[in-house]
Amino acid sequence: MNRTFYYSIEKKNSGQSVSAYLRSLGYSRKILTELKNTDGTVFLNSTPSPLKTILQEGDLLCVALPLESPNEKIVPSPIPLEILYEDEDLIVINKNAGIPVHPSQGNFDNTVANGLARIFSERKEPFVFRAVNRLDRDTTGLLLIAKNRVSSAILSAMASDRRIRRDYLAIASGKTGESGTVRLPIARKSESVIERCVSLSQGEDACTHYRRLAYCAELDCSLICLRLETGRTHQIRVHMKAIGHPLPGDFLYNPDYRFIHRQALHSWRMTLEHPITGQTLSFSAPVPEDFRFFPGWDVAEAED
C-alpha cells in the first residue's frame, strides 16, 4: 500500500522547513533521508519540493511514502488471527495462546507475522512486519502492529515515552496485596538463553504496578490487573514470582498446571492516540476461555 499524507500548514508552523515540520510530527531521520533521496515523494502546493523549503501558513504539504519491497523471509501461512481494528496506519490483533509474534529458530512459519503475511499476500499488498509491543508466545490479548514507516516511528516513540497505556490481566498464586508496585531490576539468567531473573547488580530497571480485582480462597489464587512502566522481557512473570505470587501454568517460573496450561497472562486493555490523526483509541480483548477456571473472572468483564 502506497500511503500518502496531507498536511495543512498552520500559522504556528510558518517559517519551519519541511524537514523540521516533519520531524516535529515524529518522522524519523531514516524516513527523512529516504524522502530526500527519492523523487516524487514530497510536494508543496502540488509542486515537488526539497525538504529545506520553508513553509508558509495555508500551504498544503503532501508526503507520498515510497513503495516498500515485501519481506520475503516471512512465509505467508494460514495462521488464525482475530483483527479487532485496522486502518491505513495500524492493526490491533487479539492474539491467541501458543502463537509467537516473530519468526525465530524453530518458529519459521507459525507466527503472527506469517499470518499477516498471508492476509497481505491475498490482498496483493506489500508486507513489512512492524510489531509495536511484544507478547510472549503463550500470552494472549492485544498486539499493536504499525502498517507503514511513519506510524511505526511515531508509535515506537510513544511506547518509549510511555504514552501507550496497556493493562494486563493475570491470575497469580496466593492472595496478593490489594495493590502494590514492584520495582526490581531484571537480567538474563546466566545459565539460560530465555529465562530472566531479578538481579540487583546486573539487571535493567523494571517497574510493575498491580491491583487485586478478586481472590478465590478455594483455589488460593488472585485475579490482578497490572500496568507496566517498563517493558522488560518476562517482566510480569519475573516480578510476580519475585514477590511470592507466580503465575500458574508458567513453564519457566511456576510449572503448576492444575488450573491452566500456559502462563495466566492476558494483554487486556490498550489506550493510545492515533499516530496520524491524534484521535484517542481504546481497545479491550475479552477474558480468554482458559481464564474462566477462576470464579471471579467476571469482575474484569464488569470493569471493562
TORLUM-938147 format. One line per field, with one value per atom (N, C-alpha, C): x, y, z; atom name; residue number from 1. Coordinates in steps of 0.1 Angstrom, whole numbers. Example, Ala and Ser with C-alpha at 12.3 -4.5 7.8 and 13.67 -1.06 7.14 Angstrom:
! TORLUM-938147
east	c(132  123  132  128  137  129) $
north	c(-57  -45  -33  -22  -11  0) $
up	c(78  78  78  71  71  79) $
atomo	c(N  CA  C  N  CA  C) $
num	c(1  1  1  2  2  2) $
This chain:
! TORLUM-938147
east	c(8  0  9  6  14  7  12  5  9  -1  1  -5  3  -2  -4  -14  -16  -16  -9  -8  -11  -21  -24  -16  -8  2  -5  -4  -10  0  -5  4  16  13  24  36  34  44  50  45  50  65  73  87  96  90  97  101  112  114  105  104  96  102  115  122  119  120  118  103  94  80  77  83  80  87  98  105  96  89  80  68  65  53  57  71  75  82  84  92  106  111  125  135  147  158  159  157  158  147  135  125  128  132  135  147  157  167  162  153  147  138  131  123  132  143  152  158  161  168  159  145  136  127  128  120  105  97  82  76  82  77  71  77  73  68  56  50  45  47  42  33  20  11  11  12  12  25  35  48  59  67  78  86  90  97  108  120  130  127  133  130  134  143  147  138  128  118  111  109  103  88  81  66  60  48  40  26  20  6  -3  -11  -20  -15  -2  4  -2  -2  -7  5  10  21  16  22  18  31  30  41  37  43  39  51  48  59  63  76  80  75  72  67  78  74  83  83  94  95  90  82  77  89  87  97  96  104  103  108  114  118  107  96  84  74  73  65  50  41  27  22  15  9  -5  -14  -28  -29  -23  -24  -37  -45  -58  -55  -59  -57  -71  -73  -85  -82  -85  -82  -94  -91  -101  -103  -92  -93  -82  -85  -75  -79  -68  -70  -57  -55  -43  -30  -30  -18  -15  -25  -22  -32  -29  -37  -36  -48  -48  -54  -46  -49  -52  -62  -63  -56  -44  -36  -40  -40  -43  -30  -32  -21  -14  -1  6  11  9  14  25  37  48  45  50  48  58  70  80  86  89  97  110  114  127  131  142  146  136  131  120  106  105  92  93  94  96  83  72  60  47  49  37  35  38  38  27  25  16  21  34  40  36  37  33  18  10  -4  -8  -1  -4  2  13  19  9  2  -8  -19  -24  -35  -31  -19  -15  -12  -7  -5  -18  -29  -42  -47  -44  -48  -39  -28  -18  -12  -9  -3  11  21  34  33  41  40  54  55  66  61  66  60  67  58  63  54  58  51  56  46  49  52  43  45  48  53  57  49  45  38  45  47  53  44  49  42  28  28  16  8  12  4  -6  -19  -29  -32  -40  -45  -40  -40  -39  -24  -23  -10  -12  -3  -3  7  2  11  10  22  22  22  15  14  23  30  39  50  60  72  69  60  57  49  39  31  40  49  59  68  73  83  75  63  56  51  46  41  53  64  76  80  80  84  74  61  50  52  56  58  70  81  92  89  81  77  65  61  50  37  35  22  12  15  5  2  -10  -14  -18  -12  -15  -18  -30  -33  -34  -28  -28  -37  -42  -49  -40  -39  -31  -38  -36  -40  -28  -27  -14  -17  -7  -8  -9  -17  -18  -27  -28  -35  -26  -26  -17  -22  -14  -19  -30  -38  -48  -42  -31  -23  -9  -1  14  22  34  44  56  61  73  83  94  105  118  120  132  139  152  159  159  158  157  169  174  185  183  191  190  197  191  197  210  221  234  234  227  228  216  208  197  197  191  190  178  167  155  150  155  149  155  147  151  150  157  157  159  156  159  174  181  195  198  201  204  217  226  239  239  232  233  220  209  196  193  184  179  166  165  154  140  132  119  109  97  87  73  66  53  43  32  21  10  4  -7  -18  -30  -41  -50  -53  -61  -76  -82  -96  -104  -99  -107  -97  -102  -94  -103  -98  -106  -98  -104  -98  -97  -107  -107  -95  -91  -80  -67  -69  -58  -51  -59  -53  -60  -53  -58  -59  -70  -71  -66  -56  -50  -49  -49  -47  -34  -26  -12  -10  -1  3  18  25  40  45  55  62  74  79  89  85  92  88  99  104  115  109  117  113  108  97  91  88  87  87  76  64  53  56  60  62  73  84  95  92  85  82  72  62  52  58  67  75  83  90  99  92  79  72  63  66  59  46  42  29  31  38  40  27  27  15  14  3  2  3  8  9  21  30  42  53  57  66  80  83  97  97  87  88  78  69  59  52  58  51  40  30  19  7  4  -6  -20  -22  -35  -47  -45  -56  -56  -44  -42  -29  -28  -16  -7  -8  1  1  11  11  -2  -8  -21  -20  -17  -14  -21  -27  -36  -34  -30  -30  -44  -49  -63  -69  -63  -68  -56  -59  -49  -56  -49  -54  -42  -45  -34  -40  -32  -36  -32  -41  -38  -25  -15  -3  -4  -14  -16  -27  -38  -50  -50  -43  -44  -56  -65  -78  -74  -82  -80  -86  -78  -83  -82  -93  -93  -97  -90  -93  -93  -101  -101  -102  -96  -97  -104  -114  -122  -114  -119  -112  -112  -100  -99  -106  -110  -118  -110  -97  -89  -87  -91  -90  -103  -113  -126  -126  -115  -115  -115  -112  -112  -126  -132  -147  -149  -139  -141  -137  -135  -131  -140  -154  -164  -162  -154  -151  -144  -135  -127  -137  -146  -155  -164  -168  -176  -169  -155  -147  -144  -146  -141  -149) $
north	c(-12  0  12  22  34  45  47  56  70  79  93  102  111  120  134  141  155  164  175  184  198  204  218  226  235  242  254  253  264  275  286  297  294  285  282  275  269  262  270  282  290  294  293  296  284  272  260  254  247  239  227  221  209  198  197  187  189  201  204  201  205  202  187  179  165  159  164  159  161  173  176  167  161  152  137  135  122  114  120  113  111  99  96  101  102  106  97  84  75  77  80  83  96  106  119  117  109  106  99  90  83  92  101  111  120  124  133  127  114  107  100  102  96  106  107  117  114  124  123  119  123  119  131  143  155  165  170  181  192  204  216  223  224  230  224  211  203  204  210  211  203  195  188  198  193  203  196  202  197  199  192  192  205  212  225  237  235  245  250  263  270  270  266  265  279  281  293  289  297  294  292  282  279  270  266  257  243  235  221  213  205  196  182  175  162  153  142  133  119  114  100  91  82  72  64  62  52  38  31  18  9  -1  -10  -23  -30  -44  -53  -63  -72  -79  -83  -91  -106  -110  -123  -134  -130  -140  -145  -137  -141  -149  -162  -170  -169  -166  -165  -179  -179  -191  -188  -198  -197  -197  -187  -187  -179  -185  -178  -165  -154  -141  -134  -128  -121  -106  -99  -85  -77  -69  -61  -48  -42  -29  -28  -21  -18  -6  2  14  14  26  27  27  29  31  20  13  4  -8  -19  -30  -34  -38  -43  -57  -67  -81  -86  -95  -102  -116  -117  -129  -140  -152  -165  -170  -178  -185  -195  -197  -207  -202  -189  -183  -172  -175  -165  -152  -141  -129  -129  -131  -131  -144  -146  -159  -159  -171  -174  -188  -192  -206  -215  -225  -234  -228  -215  -209  -202  -209  -203  -199  -206  -203  -203  -202  -204  -191  -180  -168  -158  -147  -136  -130  -128  -123  -131  -144  -153  -152  -151  -149  -136  -125  -112  -112  -119  -120  -127  -137  -144  -134  -127  -117  -107  -101  -91  -97  -109  -115  -117  -121  -123  -109  -98  -85  -80  -87  -82  -69  -68  -56  -60  -51  -54  -55  -63  -65  -64  -55  -54  -55  -64  -66  -57  -49  -39  -40  -49  -50  -39  -32  -21  -26  -35  -42  -56  -63  -77  -85  -96  -106  -119  -126  -139  -149  -160  -170  -173  -176  -180  -170  -157  -146  -142  -141  -137  -122  -118  -104  -95  -82  -71  -69  -69  -68  -56  -46  -35  -36  -34  -35  -22  -17  -5  -9  -2  -6  1  12  19  25  31  36  47  56  68  64  56  52  43  36  28  37  47  56  63  68  76  67  55  46  40  38  34  44  57  68  69  67  68  57  45  34  37  42  45  56  65  76  73  60  55  62  66  72  62  50  39  32  33  27  13  3  -11  -17  -23  -30  -45  -53  -68  -73  -85  -93  -105  -109  -122  -128  -141  -149  -153  -149  -151  -161  -168  -178  -170  -175  -168  -156  -150  -137  -126  -118  -106  -95  -85  -73  -66  -57  -51  -43  -38  -31  -30  -27  -26  -23  -20  -17  -25  -32  -40  -33  -28  -21  -29  -39  -47  -49  -47  -49  -63  -64  -78  -80  -92  -95  -110  -113  -127  -136  -147  -157  -163  -163  -166  -180  -190  -203  -207  -196  -199  -189  -194  -185  -176  -181  -173  -169  -176  -172  -159  -152  -140  -141  -132  -132  -118  -116  -103  -103  -92  -91  -76  -74  -61  -55  -64  -59  -58  -67  -67  -63  -62  -61  -47  -46  -33  -29  -16  -11  -16  -21  -26  -22  -18  -14  -19  -25  -31  -27  -21  -18  -29  -33  -42  -38  -44  -42  -54  -59  -71  -69  -76  -75  -85  -97  -107  -117  -124  -135  -148  -159  -172  -180  -182  -189  -204  -209  -224  -227  -218  -221  -214  -206  -197  -190  -183  -175  -161  -152  -138  -134  -127  -121  -107  -103  -90  -82  -69  -61  -54  -54  -49  -38  -29  -18  -17  -17  -16  -2  2  14  11  -1  -5  -18  -22  -34  -44  -49  -59  -73  -81  -95  -102  -108  -116  -108  -95  -86  -90  -92  -95  -109  -118  -132  -132  -125  -124  -117  -105  -97  -104  -111  -117  -129  -136  -147  -141  -130  -124  -120  -116  -112  -124  -136  -148  -151  -145  -148  -151  -162  -165  -169  -168  -171  -186  -192  -207  -210  -222  -226  -221  -214  -208  -218  -223  -234  -230  -217  -212  -209  -203  -197  -203  -211  -218  -229  -240  -251  -258  -250  -256  -256  -268  -269  -274  -272  -277  -270  -257  -249  -244  -242  -237  -242  -244  -250  -240  -227  -217  -206  -197  -186  -179  -176  -170  -155  -150  -136  -132  -121  -116  -101  -97  -82  -78  -70  -68  -55  -44  -31  -23  -14  -5  8  19  32  40  47  55  66  75  85  79  81  76  83  76  82  93  93  103  113  108  117  123  117  122  118  111  106  96  96  87  73  63  49  41  33  24  10  0  -14  -23  -33  -44  -57  -67  -81  -89  -96  -104  -113  -116  -126  -139  -145  -158  -169  -179  -190  -198  -199  -207  -199  -186  -179  -182  -188  -189  -200  -207  -215  -207  -195  -186  -180  -183  -179  -164  -156  -141  -134  -142  -136  -125  -127  -117  -104  -102  -89  -81  -87  -80  -75  -84  -80  -69  -69  -58  -45  -45  -33  -28  -37  -34  -22) $
up	c(0  0  0  -9  -10  -2  10  20  17  16  13  24  29  40  35  40  36  49  48  60  56  63  60  71  66  75  82  95  104  107  112  115  124  134  143  137  125  118  106  104  93  97  87  89  91  94  95  81  81  69  68  56  55  64  64  72  87  92  106  110  101  104  105  95  96  108  112  124  136  137  148  148  137  137  141  141  145  134  123  112  117  115  119  109  114  105  93  95  84  73  78  68  60  68  61  51  54  44  32  34  23  14  20  13  5  11  4  -8  -7  -18  -28  -27  -36  -43  -55  -63  -62  -62  -63  -50  -39  -25  -18  -20  -12  -22  -19  -28  -19  -23  -16  -25  -22  -31  -45  -45  -58  -66  -60  -67  -60  -67  -60  -52  -40  -31  -23  -22  -14  1  10  24  31  24  30  28  19  16  29  29  41  39  49  49  53  47  50  54  62  67  54  55  44  33  34  24  26  15  16  13  23  21  19  9  6  7  14  15  11  0  -5  -2  7  11  0  -3  -13  -11  -22  -21  -14  -6  0  -6  -6  -10  1  -2  9  15  27  34  30  21  15  25  36  46  55  55  63  53  55  47  50  40  43  48  59  64  69  69  73  89  95  110  114  122  126  134  129  136  137  149  152  151  141  139  145  156  163  156  150  144  133  122  112  104  102  93  84  78  69  76  90  97  108  112  123  123  130  132  146  152  166  165  170  170  184  185  198  196  201  199  207  201  208  215  225  231  221  223  215  202  199  187  190  185  187  178  182  174  162  164  153  150  137  133  141  144  151  148  153  152  158  150  155  153  149  146  133  123  109  103  105  97  105  119  127  136  131  139  135  143  139  126  125  112  100  101  90  86  97  94  87  91  85  71  69  55  46  51  43  39  49  46  36  37  28  14  14  1  -6  1  -6  -10  -4  -8  -19  -22  -32  -28  -15  -9  -4  -5  1  16  22  37  43  53  62  76  84  98  108  115  124  137  146  159  168  174  183  198  202  215  213  223  222  233  228  237  237  248  248  240  236  228  234  247  254  261  259  265  254  259  249  250  240  240  230  234  224  219  206  200  189  190  181  170  158  146  138  134  126  111  102  88  79  84  75  83  76  83  93  89  97  110  108  120  129  124  132  140  133  141  152  149  159  171  167  178  186  180  188  198  193  202  214  210  220  231  226  235  244  239  247  257  253  262  272  271  279  277  264  260  255  255  252  265  269  282  279  286  284  298  299  312  309  318  317  328  325  335  337  350  353  365  366  377  384  397  405  416  420  431  444  453  466  466  478  479  479  468  467  476  478  485  476  482  474  462  464  453  457  447  450  438  440  430  432  421  422  414  420  413  415  407  408  394  393  380  375  362  356  346  347  338  333  322  317  327  330  338  332  339  332  325  331  325  316  312  303  291  280  268  270  276  276  290  300  314  319  326  333  348  355  369  375  387  394  397  393  396  400  412  417  411  407  402  387  380  365  358  365  359  354  345  340  348  350  358  352  361  357  368  364  374  369  378  376  387  383  393  391  403  402  412  409  417  418  429  430  427  418  415  423  425  432  438  448  454  456  452  454  464  476  487  483  476  473  464  454  445  451  461  466  455  447  436  435  430  429  414  411  397  399  391  393  379  380  369  370  360  360  350  353  344  345  333  333  331  338  335  325  325  316  309  299  291  290  301  301  297  291  288  300  299  310  323  321  333  344  339  349  355  347  352  362  360  369  382  380  392  401  395  404  411  405  412  423  420  430  443  442  454  460  455  460  455  443  437  422  419  405  398  384  377  374  377  374  359  356  342  335  342  336  336  324  323  328  328  332  347  352  365  375  371  380  373  370  362  370  374  382  372  367  356  361  374  379  373  370  366  351  346  332  327  314  308  300  304  299  310  309  319  319  330  331  330  318  315  302  302  291  289  277  274  272  282  283  277  280  275  270  260  255  251  254  251  245  234  228  219  215  205  191  182  168  164  158  154  144  136  125  128  132  135  148  158  172  179  173  179  190  201  212  208  209  206  218  221  232  228  232  228  240  240  250  244  250  245  255  251  261  269  281  290  283  281  274  281  274  280  291  289  299  312  312  325  334  328  334  345  347  359  372  371  382  384  396  397  396  398  398  385  375  362  357  360  355  361  372  378  367  360  349  338  334  324  328  341  346  346  348  348  334  324  310  304) $
atomo	c(N  CA  C  N  CA  C  N  CA  C  N  CA  C  N  CA  C  N  CA  C  N  CA  C  N  CA  C  N  CA  C  N  CA  C  N  CA  C  N  CA  C  N  CA  C  N  CA  C  N  CA  C  N  CA  C  N  CA  C  N  CA  C  N  CA  C  N  CA  C  N  CA  C  N  CA  C  N  CA  C  N  CA  C  N  CA  C  N  CA  C  N  CA  C  N  CA  C  N  CA  C  N  CA  C  N  CA  C  N  CA  C  N  CA  C  N  CA  C  N  CA  C  N  CA  C  N  CA  C  N  CA  C  N  CA  C  N  CA  C  N  CA  C  N  CA  C  N  CA  C  N  CA  C  N  CA  C  N  CA  C  N  CA  C  N  CA  C  N  CA  C  N  CA  C  N  CA  C  N  CA  C  N  CA  C  N  CA  C  N  CA  C  N  CA  C  N  CA  C  N  CA  C  N  CA  C  N  CA  C  N  CA  C  N  CA  C  N  CA  C  N  CA  C  N  CA  C  N  CA  C  N  CA  C  N  CA  C  N  CA  C  N  CA  C  N  CA  C  N  CA  C  N  CA  C  N  CA  C  N  CA  C  N  CA  C  N  CA  C  N  CA  C  N  CA  C  N  CA  C  N  CA  C  N  CA  C  N  CA  C  N  CA  C  N  CA  C  N  CA  C  N  CA  C  N  CA  C  N  CA  C  N  CA  C  N  CA  C  N  CA  C  N  CA  C  N  CA  C  N  CA  C  N  CA  C  N  CA  C  N  CA  C  N  CA  C  N  CA  C  N  CA  C  N  CA  C  N  CA  C  N  CA  C  N  CA  C  N  CA  C  N  CA  C  N  CA  C  N  CA  C  N  CA  C  N  CA  C  N  CA  C  N  CA  C  N  CA  C  N  CA  C  N  CA  C  N  CA  C  N  CA  C  N  CA  C  N  CA  C  N  CA  C  N  CA  C  N  CA  C  N  CA  C  N  CA  C  N  CA  C  N  CA  C  N  CA  C  N  CA  C  N  CA  C  N  CA  C  N  CA  C  N  CA  C  N  CA  C  N  CA  C  N  CA  C  N  CA  C  N  CA  C  N  CA  C  N  CA  C  N  CA  C  N  CA  C  N  CA  C  N  CA  C  N  CA  C  N  CA  C  N  CA  C  N  CA  C  N  CA  C  N  CA  C  N  CA  C  N  CA  C  N  CA  C  N  CA  C  N  CA  C  N  CA  C  N  CA  C  N  CA  C  N  CA  C  N  CA  C  N  CA  C  N  CA  C  N  CA  C  N  CA  C  N  CA  C  N  CA  C  N  CA  C  N  CA  C  N  CA  C  N  CA  C  N  CA  C  N  CA  C  N  CA  C  N  CA  C  N  CA  C  N  CA  C  N  CA  C  N  CA  C  N  CA  C  N  CA  C  N  CA  C  N  CA  C  N  CA  C  N  CA  C  N  CA  C  N  CA  C  N  CA  C  N  CA  C  N  CA  C  N  CA  C  N  CA  C  N  CA  C  N  CA  C  N  CA  C  N  CA  C  N  CA  C  N  CA  C  N  CA  C  N  CA  C  N  CA  C  N  CA  C  N  CA  C  N  CA  C  N  CA  C  N  CA  C  N  CA  C  N  CA  C  N  CA  C  N  CA  C  N  CA  C  N  CA  C  N  CA  C  N  CA  C  N  CA  C  N  CA  C  N  CA  C  N  CA  C  N  CA  C  N  CA  C  N  CA  C  N  CA  C  N  CA  C  N  CA  C  N  CA  C  N  CA  C  N  CA  C  N  CA  C  N  CA  C  N  CA  C  N  CA  C  N  CA  C  N  CA  C  N  CA  C  N  CA  C  N  CA  C  N  CA  C  N  CA  C  N  CA  C  N  CA  C  N  CA  C  N  CA  C  N  CA  C  N  CA  C  N  CA  C  N  CA  C  N  CA  C  N  CA  C  N  CA  C  N  CA  C  N  CA  C  N  CA  C  N  CA  C  N  CA  C  N  CA  C  N  CA  C  N  CA  C  N  CA  C  N  CA  C  N  CA  C  N  CA  C  N  CA  C  N  CA  C  N  CA  C  N  CA  C  N  CA  C  N  CA  C  N  CA  C  N  CA  C  N  CA  C  N  CA  C  N  CA  C  N  CA  C  N  CA  C  N  CA  C  N  CA  C  N  CA  C  N  CA  C  N  CA  C  N  CA  C  N  CA  C  N  CA  C  N  CA  C  N  CA  C  N  CA  C  N  CA  C  N  CA  C  N  CA  C  N  CA  C  N  CA  C  N  CA  C  N  CA  C  N  CA  C  N  CA  C  N  CA  C  N  CA  C  N  CA  C  N  CA  C  N  CA  C  N  CA  C  N  CA  C  N  CA  C  N  CA  C  N  CA  C  N  CA  C) $
num	c(1  1  1  2  2  2  3  3  3  4  4  4  5  5  5  6  6  6  7  7  7  8  8  8  9  9  9  10  10  10  11  11  11  12  12  12  13  13  13  14  14  14  15  15  15  16  16  16  17  17  17  18  18  18  19  19  19  20  20  20  21  21  21  22  22  22  23  23  23  24  24  24  25  25  25  26  26  26  27  27  27  28  28  28  29  29  29  30  30  30  31  31  31  32  32  32  33  33  33  34  34  34  35  35  35  36  36  36  37  37  37  38  38  38  39  39  39  40  40  40  41  41  41  42  42  42  43  43  43  44  44  44  45  45  45  46  46  46  47  47  47  48  48  48  49  49  49  50  50  50  51  51  51  52  52  52  53  53  53  54  54  54  55  55  55  56  56  56  57  57  57  58  58  58  59  59  59  60  60  60  61  61  61  62  62  62  63  63  63  64  64  64  65  65  65  66  66  66  67  67  67  68  68  68  69  69  69  70  70  70  71  71  71  72  72  72  73  73  73  74  74  74  75  75  75  76  76  76  77  77  77  78  78  78  79  79  79  80  80  80  81  81  81  82  82  82  83  83  83  84  84  84  85  85  85  86  86  86  87  87  87  88  88  88  89  89  89  90  90  90  91  91  91  92  92  92  93  93  93  94  94  94  95  95  95  96  96  96  97  97  97  98  98  98  99  99  99  100  100  100  101  101  101  102  102  102  103  103  103  104  104  104  105  105  105  106  106  106  107  107  107  108  108  108  109  109  109  110  110  110  111  111  111  112  112  112  113  113  113  114  114  114  115  115  115  116  116  116  117  117  117  118  118  118  119  119  119  120  120  120  121  121  121  122  122  122  123  123  123  124  124  124  125  125  125  126  126  126  127  127  127  128  128  128  129  129  129  130  130  130  131  131  131  132  132  132  133  133  133  134  134  134  135  135  135  136  136  136  137  137  137  138  138  138  139  139  139  140  140  140  141  141  141  142  142  142  143  143  143  144  144  144  145  145  145  146  146  146  147  147  147  148  148  148  149  149  149  150  150  150  151  151  151  152  152  152  153  153  153  154  154  154  155  155  155  156  156  156  157  157  157  158  158  158  159  159  159  160  160  160  161  161  161  162  162  162  163  163  163  164  164  164  165  165  165  166  166  166  167  167  167  168  168  168  169  169  169  170  170  170  171  171  171  172  172  172  173  173  173  174  174  174  175  175  175  176  176  176  177  177  177  178  178  178  179  179  179  180  180  180  181  181  181  182  182  182  183  183  183  184  184  184  185  185  185  186  186  186  187  187  187  188  188  188  189  189  189  190  190  190  191  191  191  192  192  192  193  193  193  194  194  194  195  195  195  196  196  196  197  197  197  198  198  198  199  199  199  200  200  200  201  201  201  202  202  202  203  203  203  204  204  204  205  205  205  206  206  206  207  207  207  208  208  208  209  209  209  210  210  210  211  211  211  212  212  212  213  213  213  214  214  214  215  215  215  216  216  216  217  217  217  218  218  218  219  219  219  220  220  220  221  221  221  222  222  222  223  223  223  224  224  224  225  225  225  226  226  226  227  227  227  228  228  228  229  229  229  230  230  230  231  231  231  232  232  232  233  233  233  234  234  234  235  235  235  236  236  236  237  237  237  238  238  238  239  239  239  240  240  240  241  241  241  242  242  242  243  243  243  244  244  244  245  245  245  246  246  246  247  247  247  248  248  248  249  249  249  250  250  250  251  251  251  252  252  252  253  253  253  254  254  254  255  255  255  256  256  256  257  257  257  258  258  258  259  259  259  260  260  260  261  261  261  262  262  262  263  263  263  264  264  264  265  265  265  266  266  266  267  267  267  268  268  268  269  269  269  270  270  270  271  271  271  272  272  272  273  273  273  274  274  274  275  275  275  276  276  276  277  277  277  278  278  278  279  279  279  280  280  280  281  281  281  282  282  282  283  283  283  284  284  284  285  285  285  286  286  286  287  287  287  288  288  288  289  289  289  290  290  290  291  291  291  292  292  292  293  293  293  294  294  294  295  295  295  296  296  296  297  297  297  298  298  298  299  299  299  300  300  300  301  301  301  302  302  302  303  303  303  304  304  304) $
